[in-house]
Amino acid sequence: MTKDQLFAFAQHITPQKALSRAIGKIAECENSWVKNTFISQFVKKYQVDMSEAINSDELSYRNFNDFFTRAIRPELRPICEEDNSIACPADGAISQLGNIEHGTLFQAKGHHYSLTSLLGGDASLSNDFLGGTFATVYLSPKDYHRVHMPLTGKLTKMIHIPGKLFSVNKVTAEQIPNVFARNERTVCLFETEAGPMAVILVGAMIVASIETVWAGQVTPFNKNVVTWDYNELSNIEIKKGEEMGRFKLGSTAIVLFGKNAINWEESLQAETPTKMGMHFGTVTEKQ
């Protein structure tokens, strides 16, 4: 068994949720010694650049979660303003991007996973994205962990889907099939100038919770799929570049668009570093 295979096997036998929730409790602790030790070690290990944060004093944060979801200086993440441009939703790196072919998305090393499964098993939802495009952005521990809107959009639906909590790093993606469609996740559906858009916040090992700006904490929730529908009376619209959600301990964001709706920036490929707000693609067809 290789080192990578052993790492994947260990995740299968680890009590994923118990471990993640326990870490979540520690991350909420406000005891000075606990949170300062946790934060200091994290900054040192992952070489976090605190100069980018609005509050650069790492030990002044109320707890580890406040530090981890720290706000960044807006001038360091300008939002692309070109006509029909799409903004990158998060700091991190491209895991994969491309076309949604035969109802599947490419994961890694020959692994594909089902669009319908990713969206919670509702085939009617996947119809909007068949033949469309996807981009998967992996947020590493050192990254800024708020997710922002690629385009201005009106929220139509949010779905919490329970699942596993495998790691979502490169090694895991190469070793464990269907990892993004197996992990706990929150699917956010919007209507935009490019037509339907989905932003999917995928949970992972040690992720304490996923939040959205309109609902607050969404995960951890309960064991059942829960769908929130939003209508004209809700009138939740979020502008391009504005925050739409965040991870308390990091993970992955997946963006979906429909057929012929957009083109990704040509320079993007697997493992390309990303910064929130950078030019990510272009709308090709008004809906």
Backbone bond lengths (Angstrom), bond angles and torsions (degrees), N, CA, C in turn:
res aa  C-N    CA-C-N  psi(-1)  N-CA   C-N-CA  omega(-1)  CA-C   N-CA-C  phi
1 M - - - 1.463 - - 1.534 109.09 -
2 T 1.337 116.64 127.89 1.459 120.78 -179.97 1.529 110.69 -73.89
3 K 1.327 115.20 168.46 1.461 120.69 177.96 1.528 110.58 -59.65
4 D 1.340 117.37 -42.56 1.467 121.27 -179.74 1.520 111.34 -65.91
5 Q 1.333 117.09 -40.60 1.464 120.86 178.53 1.526 111.01 -65.68
6 L 1.324 115.86 -37.69 1.467 120.13 177.93 1.522 110.95 -65.31
7 F 1.340 116.36 -40.05 1.468 121.14 177.62 1.527 110.56 -61.29
8 A 1.336 116.48 -43.23 1.465 120.62 179.07 1.527 110.97 -66.32
9 F 1.338 116.82 -42.81 1.462 120.63 179.56 1.525 111.38 -60.82
10 A 1.337 115.77 -40.86 1.466 119.98 -179.47 1.523 111.52 -60.27
11 Q 1.320 116.37 -33.04 1.467 119.50 -179.88 1.525 111.69 -68.81
12 H 1.323 116.51 -31.10 1.467 120.06 179.12 1.526 111.27 -67.86
13 I 1.327 117.66 -32.68 1.463 119.81 -175.58 1.523 113.02 -99.00
14 T 1.330 117.06 -5.48 1.464 121.00 177.59 1.524 110.07 -77.40
15 P 1.325 119.42 137.34 1.473 120.97 174.36 1.530 110.08 -71.52
16 Q 1.327 115.97 82.75 1.464 122.68 -167.53 1.527 113.16 -55.35
17 K 1.323 115.44 -52.15 1.472 118.26 -174.18 1.512 111.95 -71.93
18 A 1.328 117.49 -40.50 1.463 119.89 179.23 1.528 109.92 -61.30
19 L 1.346 116.38 -43.96 1.458 120.47 179.41 1.517 111.09 -64.46
20 S 1.339 116.34 -44.97 1.461 120.75 -177.84 1.521 111.44 -64.08
21 R 1.334 116.74 -42.08 1.463 119.82 -179.25 1.524 110.79 -70.01
22 A 1.340 117.37 -34.92 1.464 120.18 177.63 1.524 110.63 -65.05
23 I 1.331 116.57 -44.09 1.464 120.28 176.76 1.527 109.80 -62.50
24 G 1.341 115.60 -36.54 1.461 119.73 177.92 1.518 112.71 -60.41
25 K 1.335 116.69 -38.21 1.466 120.81 177.53 1.529 110.65 -64.27
26 I 1.338 115.62 -42.85 1.461 119.50 179.06 1.529 110.04 -64.38
27 A 1.339 115.86 -39.50 1.467 120.24 -177.86 1.520 112.26 -66.42
28 E 1.343 117.63 -19.82 1.462 121.58 177.69 1.529 112.04 -92.82
29 C 1.328 117.10 -7.19 1.469 121.18 -176.02 1.523 110.57 -66.29
30 E 1.331 117.04 134.85 1.459 122.20 -178.98 1.529 113.09 -104.38
31 N 1.328 116.58 3.70 1.465 119.74 175.24 1.526 108.96 -61.26
32 S 1.317 117.16 128.28 1.467 121.57 -173.11 1.518 112.65 -58.57
33 W 1.337 116.90 -45.38 1.456 118.95 -178.04 1.519 111.07 -64.38
34 V 1.327 116.89 -44.45 1.471 120.90 -177.88 1.524 111.11 -64.39
35 K 1.329 116.15 -53.11 1.472 118.07 -174.18 1.522 111.44 -71.50
36 N 1.319 118.76 -35.94 1.469 120.52 179.17 1.530 111.70 -67.46
37 T 1.324 116.37 -39.41 1.467 120.05 177.45 1.524 110.57 -64.44
38 F 1.308 115.43 -46.52 1.462 122.03 -179.32 1.534 109.97 -60.20
39 I 1.328 116.83 -48.55 1.464 121.36 -177.35 1.534 111.03 -66.34
40 S 1.320 117.12 -46.78 1.467 120.79 -177.38 1.524 111.55 -60.28
41 Q 1.317 116.39 -44.25 1.459 120.34 179.54 1.519 111.47 -65.93
42 F 1.319 116.04 -37.53 1.468 120.94 -179.83 1.524 110.44 -66.01
43 V 1.326 116.89 -46.74 1.469 121.50 179.55 1.515 110.67 -59.48
44 K 1.341 116.05 -43.03 1.465 120.72 -179.08 1.524 111.32 -67.76
45 K 1.328 117.39 -46.13 1.457 121.00 -176.24 1.521 112.33 -64.78
46 Y 1.351 115.91 -43.68 1.469 119.48 -174.33 1.533 112.93 -100.26
47 Q 1.331 116.94 4.69 1.464 121.95 177.43 1.534 111.05 51.35
48 V 1.322 114.68 52.92 1.464 121.50 -179.81 1.526 109.54 -69.68
49 D 1.322 116.80 131.38 1.469 122.17 179.48 1.529 108.96 -88.14
50 M 1.322 116.30 94.31 1.455 120.63 -177.28 1.524 112.55 -74.13
51 S 1.331 117.82 -13.30 1.469 119.86 178.92 1.519 111.63 -65.83
52 E 1.336 117.38 -18.30 1.459 120.76 179.26 1.527 112.79 -81.24
53 A 1.320 116.97 -17.68 1.468 120.78 -175.85 1.524 111.39 -79.87
54 I 1.324 116.34 147.68 1.459 120.56 173.89 1.525 109.79 -59.11
55 N 1.319 116.27 -42.36 1.459 121.84 173.23 1.521 107.41 -106.81
56 S 1.324 117.40 104.17 1.458 121.39 -174.46 1.526 113.49 -87.02
57 D 1.345 117.20 -3.42 1.465 121.38 179.61 1.523 109.14 -85.40
58 E 1.317 115.96 97.83 1.466 120.58 -171.67 1.523 113.66 -60.04
59 L 1.335 117.45 -31.77 1.464 120.08 -175.41 1.526 113.14 -87.82
60 S 1.320 117.41 -1.17 1.459 120.00 179.18 1.530 112.48 -87.72
61 Y 1.310 117.15 -6.87 1.470 119.64 -179.36 1.523 110.37 -72.04
62 R 1.308 116.01 147.91 1.468 122.27 -174.81 1.525 112.16 -62.34
63 N 1.319 116.63 -39.22 1.461 122.15 177.46 1.525 108.56 -156.51
64 F 1.314 116.22 179.88 1.465 119.60 -177.14 1.528 111.94 -63.17
65 N 1.326 117.45 -38.99 1.463 119.79 -179.77 1.528 111.99 -62.57
66 D 1.326 116.71 -38.78 1.467 119.07 177.01 1.528 110.79 -63.19
67 F 1.326 115.68 -41.40 1.466 119.97 175.89 1.524 110.86 -63.12
68 F 1.314 116.98 -45.82 1.461 121.09 -174.19 1.527 111.93 -65.43
69 T 1.328 117.25 -34.91 1.472 121.30 -179.90 1.524 111.16 -98.57
70 R 1.338 116.47 26.15 1.470 122.33 -177.17 1.534 111.46 -54.97
71 A 1.326 114.47 144.80 1.465 120.78 175.44 1.510 109.76 -75.92
72 I 1.317 115.90 147.99 1.460 121.54 -178.48 1.519 109.21 -106.79
73 R 1.329 116.96 153.34 1.462 120.43 178.80 1.527 109.38 -64.81
74 P 1.327 117.74 119.42 1.476 120.59 -171.99 1.520 113.68 -59.79
75 E 1.337 117.91 -30.24 1.460 118.94 -179.10 1.527 112.10 -67.78
76 L 1.339 117.06 -16.11 1.462 120.58 179.20 1.519 112.49 -86.33
77 R 1.322 117.22 -10.32 1.454 121.93 179.10 1.530 109.80 -131.63
78 P 1.332 117.38 66.50 1.469 119.03 178.35 1.524 110.59 -63.07
79 I 1.311 115.76 144.11 1.466 121.37 -179.77 1.526 108.87 -89.91
80 C 1.319 117.17 128.29 1.466 120.78 -178.97 1.526 109.80 -56.96
81 E 1.329 115.86 137.75 1.466 120.42 -173.75 1.525 113.25 -119.67
82 E 1.321 118.17 5.43 1.463 119.72 179.22 1.525 110.66 -60.59
83 D 1.330 116.34 151.84 1.457 121.15 178.77 1.529 109.96 -55.38
84 N 1.316 115.80 134.03 1.473 123.11 176.39 1.532 113.56 61.77
85 S 1.325 117.21 17.85 1.464 119.66 -177.02 1.526 111.73 -79.19
86 I 1.322 114.82 151.44 1.459 123.86 176.52 1.524 107.52 -112.14
87 A 1.323 116.89 133.22 1.464 121.48 -177.75 1.524 110.75 -93.44
88 C 1.309 115.98 142.80 1.459 120.69 174.80 1.530 109.14 -63.79
89 P 1.327 118.59 134.88 1.464 119.82 -175.24 1.517 115.55 -78.50
90 A 1.356 117.92 -19.16 1.467 117.78 -171.40 1.516 111.90 -159.56
91 D 1.332 114.77 154.83 1.464 120.72 166.54 1.526 108.52 -68.40
92 G 1.315 116.54 148.49 1.457 119.81 176.64 1.509 111.31 150.53
93 A 1.318 115.58 -133.13 1.459 121.81 177.33 1.518 109.14 -153.42
94 I 1.338 115.58 149.22 1.455 119.92 175.81 1.519 109.41 -65.91
95 S 1.317 116.48 126.80 1.459 120.76 170.69 1.527 108.40 -84.17
96 Q 1.327 116.30 -55.65 1.466 122.50 172.34 1.524 107.54 -154.84
97 L 1.326 116.58 158.51 1.461 121.27 169.31 1.511 107.89 -155.15
98 G 1.333 114.68 157.49 1.456 118.23 -178.92 1.503 111.45 159.28
99 N 1.327 115.78 -151.36 1.459 121.99 -177.62 1.518 111.36 -96.06
100 I 1.318 115.28 150.28 1.466 121.96 173.82 1.522 106.15 -90.12
101 E 1.314 116.94 104.25 1.458 122.16 -173.51 1.524 110.73 -110.94
102 H 1.329 115.32 130.12 1.468 121.47 178.94 1.528 111.28 55.42
103 G 1.316 115.56 34.79 1.464 120.27 176.35 1.503 114.43 72.81
104 T 1.363 117.76 20.41 1.458 120.03 179.88 1.522 110.82 -131.86
105 L 1.342 115.52 157.55 1.457 123.62 176.11 1.520 108.54 -115.53
106 F 1.313 116.70 145.78 1.458 121.88 178.88 1.520 109.46 -80.53
107 Q 1.323 115.94 130.95 1.464 120.89 179.75 1.534 111.00 -100.70
108 A 1.333 116.50 -62.48 1.474 121.21 178.93 1.519 108.99 179.38
109 K 1.319 116.75 148.26 1.469 122.82 172.21 1.521 113.07 44.92
110 G 1.316 117.07 49.13 1.456 120.00 177.24 1.510 114.84 84.30
111 H 1.333 118.35 -5.52 1.466 121.44 177.32 1.525 109.65 -81.74
112 H 1.324 117.09 128.79 1.453 122.95 171.15 1.531 108.14 -121.87
113 Y 1.320 115.98 159.45 1.458 118.97 176.37 1.519 110.00 -140.19
114 S 1.315 115.52 159.12 1.456 122.52 -170.76 1.530 112.37 -78.39
115 L 1.325 115.80 132.41 1.460 121.95 174.40 1.524 110.59 -60.63
116 T 1.321 116.87 -44.74 1.465 120.58 -178.92 1.521 110.97 -62.41
117 S 1.335 116.91 -41.84 1.468 119.90 177.94 1.523 111.14 -64.19
118 L 1.324 116.56 -41.64 1.470 120.72 178.80 1.523 110.86 -56.97
119 L 1.335 116.43 -38.80 1.465 121.23 -176.66 1.522 112.92 -88.62
120 G 1.325 117.25 10.67 1.461 120.23 173.19 1.501 115.32 97.94
121 G 1.340 118.44 10.18 1.457 121.49 175.47 1.508 115.43 93.04
122 D 1.340 118.47 2.86 1.462 122.21 -179.27 1.525 108.94 -94.46
123 A 1.336 116.58 104.01 1.464 121.34 -176.82 1.520 112.07 -62.94
124 S 1.326 117.58 -29.17 1.465 119.69 -179.48 1.522 111.66 -65.65
125 L 1.330 117.00 -30.78 1.461 119.90 177.38 1.526 111.19 -72.40
126 S 1.327 116.76 -37.64 1.462 119.91 -176.78 1.519 112.26 -69.47
127 N 1.329 117.90 -21.63 1.469 120.75 -179.32 1.529 112.09 -56.91
128 D 1.329 117.11 -34.06 1.463 120.80 -178.76 1.527 112.48 -66.15
129 F 1.334 116.89 -19.26 1.463 119.57 -172.87 1.533 113.55 -118.17
130 L 1.330 117.66 1.70 1.461 120.34 178.26 1.527 109.81 -61.88
131 G 1.320 116.80 130.92 1.460 121.11 -177.94 1.510 113.69 75.23
132 G 1.341 116.63 6.63 1.456 121.29 -177.95 1.520 112.47 -89.09
133 T 1.322 115.58 -150.63 1.459 121.59 -175.45 1.527 110.40 -130.89
134 F 1.343 115.21 155.94 1.458 120.46 178.30 1.519 109.40 -140.46
135 A 1.324 115.43 154.22 1.472 122.02 171.00 1.522 107.56 -140.57
136 T 1.317 116.42 133.18 1.459 122.89 179.78 1.516 108.79 -114.11
137 V 1.333 116.93 121.49 1.463 122.40 -178.71 1.529 108.61 -113.41
138 Y 1.330 115.55 122.49 1.465 121.78 178.43 1.520 109.68 -95.14
139 L 1.327 116.69 126.33 1.458 123.07 177.97 1.523 108.55 -99.14
140 S 1.325 116.71 114.01 1.467 120.84 179.30 1.522 109.87 -79.48
141 P 1.338 117.97 167.26 1.473 120.07 -177.08 1.523 114.33 -55.77
142 K 1.325 118.96 -33.48 1.467 120.76 -175.63 1.523 113.45 -79.97
143 D 1.343 117.28 -9.90 1.465 120.53 -171.54 1.531 113.18 -78.83
144 Y 1.319 114.05 164.99 1.470 123.60 169.65 1.528 106.86 -69.01
145 H 1.337 117.48 129.21 1.457 119.79 -167.68 1.523 115.52 -111.56
146 R 1.324 115.56 28.70 1.456 119.14 169.99 1.528 108.47 -104.59
147 V 1.330 115.61 143.58 1.465 121.50 -178.34 1.525 108.25 -108.46
148 H 1.320 115.98 134.14 1.457 122.04 -174.12 1.528 111.23 -117.78
149 M 1.314 115.95 164.68 1.460 121.40 -174.76 1.532 111.96 -76.16
150 P 1.339 117.62 128.34 1.466 120.27 174.62 1.529 112.46 -69.08
151 L 1.326 116.58 -34.82 1.464 124.16 176.85 1.515 108.65 -141.04
152 T 1.322 116.34 157.11 1.461 119.51 171.72 1.523 108.55 -61.00
153 G 1.321 116.90 132.55 1.453 119.52 -177.26 1.515 112.83 -148.99
154 K 1.325 114.19 150.34 1.464 121.44 174.14 1.520 108.31 -99.70
155 L 1.321 116.34 124.54 1.452 122.13 -177.10 1.528 110.25 -68.57
156 T 1.336 116.28 129.47 1.465 120.86 177.87 1.527 112.97 -113.51
157 K 1.330 117.03 -28.42 1.458 119.15 -176.41 1.521 109.80 -161.37
158 M 1.336 116.43 146.98 1.459 122.18 171.36 1.519 107.81 -134.08
159 I 1.330 115.67 135.67 1.457 120.46 -177.21 1.523 109.11 -129.37
160 H 1.334 116.35 125.83 1.459 120.22 171.32 1.520 107.66 -95.51
161 I 1.345 116.14 126.67 1.460 121.81 -179.02 1.519 108.44 -120.88
162 P 1.315 118.91 114.04 1.466 120.82 179.06 1.520 110.09 -69.77
163 G 1.306 116.62 162.48 1.458 119.60 179.04 1.510 111.71 175.47
164 K 1.325 114.94 -163.12 1.454 122.29 179.33 1.527 110.22 -74.77
165 L 1.335 115.29 176.58 1.455 120.73 176.87 1.530 109.82 -134.16
166 F 1.338 114.93 52.84 1.455 119.07 173.79 1.528 109.63 -65.80
167 S 1.321 116.02 153.61 1.456 119.84 168.73 1.530 108.47 -59.60
168 V 1.333 116.75 156.65 1.471 119.77 -179.89 1.529 111.48 -121.52
169 N 1.334 116.72 22.24 1.452 118.98 178.64 1.534 110.70 -76.32
170 K 1.326 116.38 178.22 1.465 122.34 -174.11 1.533 111.94 -59.23
171 V 1.329 117.15 -43.82 1.462 120.66 -178.43 1.519 110.91 -61.34
172 T 1.331 116.92 -45.86 1.454 120.59 -179.46 1.525 111.25 -64.54
173 A 1.330 117.16 -42.77 1.463 120.99 179.46 1.525 111.25 -59.68
174 E 1.328 116.29 -32.19 1.463 120.03 -179.83 1.523 112.22 -81.48
175 Q 1.324 117.72 -20.78 1.457 121.12 -172.78 1.535 114.55 -105.18
176 I 1.333 117.28 -30.75 1.466 120.27 -173.46 1.528 109.80 -113.15
177 P 1.328 118.68 114.98 1.465 121.37 -179.01 1.529 112.23 -64.25
178 N 1.333 115.24 148.21 1.468 122.58 171.39 1.528 113.69 58.69
179 V 1.336 117.76 28.75 1.459 119.04 -171.05 1.529 111.84 -61.98
180 F 1.346 118.95 -38.02 1.460 120.36 -177.56 1.527 112.10 -73.54
181 A 1.333 116.53 -25.86 1.458 120.73 177.70 1.525 112.10 -92.07
182 R 1.313 117.45 -0.40 1.468 122.38 177.72 1.517 111.91 -106.45
183 N 1.327 116.64 -28.77 1.465 119.81 -176.82 1.524 111.96 -76.39
184 E 1.314 115.31 155.90 1.458 121.82 171.93 1.529 108.94 -57.09
185 R 1.339 116.59 140.20 1.457 119.03 -175.82 1.520 111.40 -159.43
186 T 1.332 114.67 162.57 1.459 122.25 176.08 1.523 107.70 -123.71
187 V 1.324 116.09 120.15 1.464 122.57 -179.93 1.530 108.27 -97.91
188 C 1.328 116.73 123.92 1.461 122.16 179.42 1.529 108.15 -116.99
189 L 1.324 116.69 120.87 1.456 122.33 -176.02 1.523 110.21 -109.73
190 F 1.339 115.40 134.04 1.456 121.72 -176.84 1.523 110.47 -131.71
191 E 1.315 115.28 155.00 1.463 122.01 168.42 1.523 106.78 -103.93
192 T 1.340 116.74 127.53 1.459 122.01 -174.66 1.526 110.44 -132.41
193 E 1.330 115.62 179.43 1.464 119.60 176.44 1.525 111.67 -64.25
194 A 1.335 117.64 -19.90 1.460 122.20 177.45 1.522 111.70 -96.63
195 G 1.326 117.34 11.55 1.457 120.99 -176.22 1.514 111.07 90.27
196 P 1.337 118.60 -155.63 1.468 121.09 -178.45 1.518 111.79 -62.77
197 M 1.321 115.50 139.69 1.459 122.68 175.24 1.520 108.11 -136.89
198 A 1.330 116.23 137.36 1.464 121.12 174.31 1.518 109.14 -116.94
199 V 1.322 116.00 136.64 1.462 121.94 169.35 1.524 105.94 -120.45
200 I 1.323 115.96 117.24 1.460 121.77 -173.01 1.523 108.94 -112.41
201 L 1.312 116.13 120.78 1.457 122.84 -179.81 1.525 107.76 -97.96
202 V 1.328 116.39 112.16 1.463 122.08 -173.07 1.517 109.98 -99.96
203 G 1.324 116.73 125.92 1.449 121.69 176.70 1.515 111.32 -75.49
204 A 1.326 116.84 171.33 1.463 121.61 -177.73 1.518 109.50 -160.29
205 M 1.323 115.28 176.12 1.473 120.97 176.95 1.526 110.53 -53.97
206 I 1.302 117.25 131.26 1.458 126.31 177.61 1.534 112.58 77.83
207 V 1.322 119.78 -4.06 1.463 120.18 177.50 1.527 108.48 -70.27
208 A 1.334 115.83 117.50 1.461 120.22 -175.81 1.523 111.90 -75.45
209 S 1.336 116.58 -36.64 1.457 118.94 178.79 1.517 110.63 -168.35
210 I 1.335 114.40 161.90 1.460 123.18 171.96 1.523 106.66 -118.13
211 E 1.336 116.23 134.81 1.459 120.83 179.39 1.522 110.06 -125.64
212 T 1.347 115.99 152.12 1.460 121.48 167.79 1.522 108.37 -120.80
213 V 1.332 116.33 157.19 1.464 119.29 -174.96 1.523 111.75 -70.54
214 W 1.321 118.61 -22.65 1.462 120.45 -177.98 1.526 113.12 -95.14
215 A 1.334 118.83 -20.57 1.458 120.84 -175.48 1.520 113.30 -119.30
216 G 1.349 117.69 -9.31 1.454 119.44 -173.99 1.512 110.70 72.23
217 Q 1.337 117.44 -144.93 1.460 120.86 -177.77 1.518 110.74 -67.75
218 V 1.328 115.58 126.53 1.469 121.51 178.45 1.525 110.43 -105.63
219 T 1.321 117.10 -40.71 1.458 121.24 176.23 1.529 108.63 -124.56
220 P 1.335 119.33 146.83 1.461 126.16 1.70 1.522 112.02 -72.21
221 F 1.351 115.22 146.41 1.457 120.85 -178.65 1.525 107.55 -125.53
222 N 1.317 117.39 -123.53 1.465 118.39 177.36 1.526 109.82 -120.72
223 K 1.296 118.23 -166.61 1.463 121.46 -171.89 1.527 113.43 -87.33
224 N 1.307 118.22 -1.35 1.462 120.21 -174.93 1.520 111.67 -110.08
225 V 1.329 114.62 150.65 1.459 119.51 172.59 1.520 108.77 -65.06
226 V 1.321 117.00 129.19 1.458 121.93 -179.44 1.519 108.72 -124.99
227 T 1.334 116.36 129.05 1.460 121.71 -179.09 1.517 109.50 -116.74
228 W 1.334 115.85 131.56 1.450 122.30 172.56 1.527 107.65 -108.92
229 D 1.326 117.37 123.07 1.461 121.24 175.75 1.517 109.36 -98.79
230 Y 1.322 116.08 140.45 1.459 121.94 -179.63 1.525 108.39 -121.09
231 N 1.328 115.90 130.66 1.455 119.89 -177.42 1.526 109.99 -117.13
232 E 1.327 115.63 -168.26 1.465 120.61 -177.37 1.523 112.13 -59.56
233 L 1.332 116.46 -31.36 1.458 119.44 -178.10 1.528 110.80 -70.51
234 S 1.330 116.69 -27.73 1.468 119.77 178.71 1.522 110.91 -70.12
235 N 1.338 114.52 -41.96 1.467 121.48 173.74 1.533 112.74 49.73
236 I 1.344 115.71 46.19 1.469 120.29 178.48 1.526 108.14 -93.67
237 E 1.310 115.60 107.20 1.462 121.46 177.47 1.517 108.16 -123.35
238 I 1.321 115.93 133.45 1.454 121.57 -178.75 1.524 108.48 -121.95
239 K 1.323 116.13 130.35 1.457 121.83 -175.34 1.526 111.41 -75.96
240 K 1.319 115.57 155.12 1.461 120.97 175.26 1.529 109.80 -55.06
241 G 1.316 115.68 130.73 1.455 120.76 178.88 1.509 115.06 89.91
242 E 1.334 117.95 -12.79 1.466 119.82 177.85 1.526 110.04 -80.01
243 E 1.331 115.80 152.00 1.460 120.16 178.28 1.522 110.41 -64.41
244 M 1.363 116.10 137.85 1.463 119.75 174.40 1.535 112.06 -120.59
245 G 1.328 117.77 -19.62 1.459 119.44 179.25 1.516 110.53 -169.88
246 R 1.336 115.12 177.01 1.466 119.87 -179.80 1.517 110.26 -156.54
247 F 1.335 115.04 158.23 1.456 122.86 175.21 1.523 109.15 -109.46
248 K 1.330 116.35 134.68 1.459 120.37 168.50 1.525 106.53 -95.80
249 L 1.288 114.75 92.74 1.457 128.65 -166.04 1.531 106.61 83.00
250 G 1.334 115.56 136.27 1.457 120.30 -153.52 1.499 118.10 -87.82
251 S 1.322 114.86 170.40 1.445 119.16 -175.32 1.517 111.38 -162.58
252 T 1.341 116.62 -129.00 1.460 122.20 -170.62 1.525 110.58 -140.56
253 A 1.332 115.36 142.86 1.468 121.71 172.88 1.529 108.23 -118.48
254 I 1.323 115.86 132.72 1.460 122.08 177.97 1.521 108.22 -116.53
255 V 1.338 116.95 130.19 1.456 122.72 179.43 1.527 108.97 -112.41
256 L 1.330 116.98 132.62 1.462 122.43 178.54 1.529 110.72 -122.46
257 F 1.327 116.16 141.32 1.453 123.04 170.60 1.529 108.95 -131.19
258 G 1.332 116.11 162.23 1.451 121.41 -178.96 1.522 113.54 -79.21
259 K 1.319 114.50 179.28 1.465 122.25 -176.30 1.525 111.21 -63.23
260 N 1.325 115.95 132.39 1.473 123.66 176.31 1.523 113.94 60.01
261 A 1.317 117.60 18.87 1.460 120.22 -175.60 1.529 112.74 -86.27
262 I 1.332 116.65 -37.09 1.471 119.76 -175.17 1.526 110.35 -144.90
263 N 1.314 115.12 164.95 1.467 122.33 167.94 1.516 108.58 -124.03
264 W 1.317 117.44 132.84 1.457 120.20 175.67 1.522 110.09 -71.74
265 E 1.321 116.79 152.25 1.456 122.77 173.91 1.540 109.37 -53.53
266 E 1.332 117.10 129.53 1.464 121.67 -172.15 1.526 113.50 -61.82
267 S 1.313 118.08 -27.82 1.463 120.50 -176.69 1.526 112.89 -76.93
268 L 1.329 117.91 -11.26 1.458 120.74 -176.64 1.519 111.50 -78.86
269 Q 1.315 115.64 136.26 1.451 122.38 174.54 1.522 108.13 -155.70
270 A 1.330 117.16 175.83 1.460 120.71 -179.24 1.520 110.67 -55.37
271 E 1.335 115.65 132.91 1.460 126.57 178.38 1.526 113.76 78.08
272 T 1.347 118.72 4.85 1.461 120.23 173.70 1.534 109.13 -66.54
273 P 1.348 119.04 126.86 1.471 120.60 176.37 1.529 110.26 -64.59
274 T 1.318 116.47 147.54 1.464 120.94 179.30 1.521 110.19 -128.47
275 K 1.326 114.77 153.47 1.453 122.65 170.63 1.521 107.91 -127.69
276 M 1.318 115.34 137.26 1.456 119.31 178.80 1.531 110.11 -55.88
277 G 1.331 116.28 133.45 1.458 121.64 176.66 1.512 114.51 95.41
278 M 1.345 118.39 -17.14 1.456 120.69 -179.96 1.532 110.66 -65.02
279 H 1.328 116.22 160.15 1.468 120.48 178.67 1.522 109.25 -64.21
280 F 1.328 115.58 121.53 1.461 121.85 -172.67 1.526 112.07 -113.16
281 G 1.325 115.97 -22.82 1.450 120.42 -178.35 1.517 110.63 174.39
282 T 1.349 115.55 -175.31 1.454 121.56 -176.48 1.517 110.27 -137.10
283 V 1.316 115.88 136.80 1.464 120.71 175.17 1.529 107.97 -72.13
284 T 1.321 116.48 129.89 1.454 120.56 -176.64 1.524 113.86 -107.96
285 E 1.300 115.12 -17.21 1.472 117.68 -175.81 1.501 110.03 -143.99
286 K 1.317 117.72 120.61 1.459 121.41 175.96 1.509 109.29 -72.37
287 Q 1.330 116.06 134.69 1.459 120.49 -178.17 1.532 110.56 -100.49
